[in-house]
């Protein structure tokens, strides 16, 4: 059984930022995804766990891997005609290291940040 996302009033969805970037870092992998917030669906995602990427990466958890994930995610967003995203940082995430690498490589790929 599939539970549909909650229906929000039109006036509320006008003020929501529609695409939200979320990042997740573990001791082994880096992953990032863009979520369409009004429908609560994943618009695009990239991870260092993908089979095609693991063979080309030396290490799947460092800053260079995070930069590759950001670049790949940016290319996938532009293919899907998503020109801008807003960034969601958790309480423990700061704009430094892997987080900075993902965000900067997204910006270099041509995606605008709101």
KEZA-329549 format. One record per residue (C-alpha): residue number from 0; residue in one letter; x, y, z. Coordinates in pm, whole numbers, m for minus. Each point is the difference from the previous one (the first is absolute). Layout:
<nodes>
> NUM, a, X, Y, Z
...
</nodes>
This chain:
<nodes>
> 0, x, 0, 0, 0
> 1, x, 136, 337, m103
> 2, x, m71, 294, 227
> 3, x, m37, 324, m199
> 4, x, 184, 311, 121
> 5, x, m202, 255, 196
> 6, x, m195, 249, m207
> 7, x, 99, 357, 77
> 8, x, m198, 310, m82
> 9, x, 101, 185, m317
> 10, x, 92, 315, 194
> 11, x, 243, m197, 218
> 12, x, 176, m177, m288
> 13, x, 63, 334, m171
> 14, x, 233, 99, 285
> 15, x, 179, m332, 38
> 16, x, 337, m48, m162
> 17, x, m82, m279, m243
> 18, x, 334, m184, m29
> 19, x, 204, m78, 308
> 20, x, 357, m142, 8
> 21, x, 73, m249, 277
> 22, x, 338, m161, 57
> 23, x, 97, m307, 199
> 24, x, 353, m102, 94
> 25, x, 102, m332, 152
> 26, x, 341, m146, 81
> 27, x, m1, m179, m338
> 28, x, m218, 196, m244
> 29, x, m128, 342, m104
> 30, x, m353, 52, m131
> 31, x, m211, 299, m99
> 32, x, m355, 32, m119
> 33, x, m236, 272, m114
> 34, x, m354, m27, 133
> 35, x, m307, 168, m149
> 36, x, m159, 124, 322
> 37, x, m364, 56, m109
> 38, x, m34, m362, m116
> 39, x, 262, m150, 235
> 40, x, 172, m193, m281
> 41, x, 365, m34, m92
> 42, x, 71, 200, m316
> 43, x, 359, m117, m42
> 44, x, 273, m166, 201
> 45, x, 365, m101, m17
> 46, x, 208, m220, 226
> 47, x, 348, m142, 15
> 48, x, m163, m342, 52
> 49, x, m99, m16, m368
> 50, x, 176, m285, m173
> 51, x, 124, 208, m296
> 52, x, 151, 266, 227
> 53, x, 173, m233, 245
> 54, x, 232, m134, m266
> 55, x, 110, 348, m113
> 56, x, 47, 141, 353
> 57, x, 302, m83, 208
> 58, x, m163, 82, 331
> 59, x, m377, 26, 42
> 60, x, m8, 215, 313
> 61, x, 244, 291, m35
> 62, x, m42, 358, m121
> 63, x, 88, m91, m360
> 64, x, m280, m260, m4
> 65, x, m241, 261, 138
> 66, x, 99, 238, m282
> 67, x, m64, m272, m261
> 68, x, m340, m73, 152
> 69, x, m92, 370, m12
> 70, x, 108, 29, m362
> 71, x, m194, m312, m99
> 72, x, m309, 118, 185
> 73, x, 23, 340, m169
> 74, x, 14, m161, m345
> 75, x, m300, m220, 83
> 76, x, m198, 302, 121
> 77, x, 71, 197, m316
> 78, x, m112, m296, m213
> 79, x, m331, 0, 190
> 80, x, m36, 380, m47
> 81, x, 41, 88, 368
> 82, x, 206, 322, m5
> 83, x, m2, 89, 372
> 84, x, m9, m173, 338
> 85, x, 1, 114, 360
> 86, x, 247, m150, 245
> 87, x, m105, m175, 320
> 88, x, 276, m45, 257
> 89, x, m54, m208, 310
> 90, x, 91, 137, 340
> 91, x, 342, m166, m1
> 92, x, 87, 91, m361
> 93, x, 203, 311, m64
> 94, x, 112, 154, m329
> 95, x, 340, m167, 15
> 96, x, 173, m307, m142
> 97, x, m228, m248, m178
> 98, x, m306, 222, 26
> 99, x, 188, 285, m165
> 100, x, 130, m233, m273
> 101, x, m350, m120, m91
> 102, x, m150, 350, m1
> 103, x, 286, 158, m195
> 104, x, 1, m272, m265
> 105, x, m378, 38, m39
> 106, x, 54, 371, m52
> 107, x, 279, m70, m253
> 108, x, m226, m238, m192
> 109, x, m243, 287, m62
> 110, x, m267, m52, 267
> 111, x, m100, 313, 189
> 112, x, m34, m13, 377
> 113, x, m287, 182, 169
</nodes>
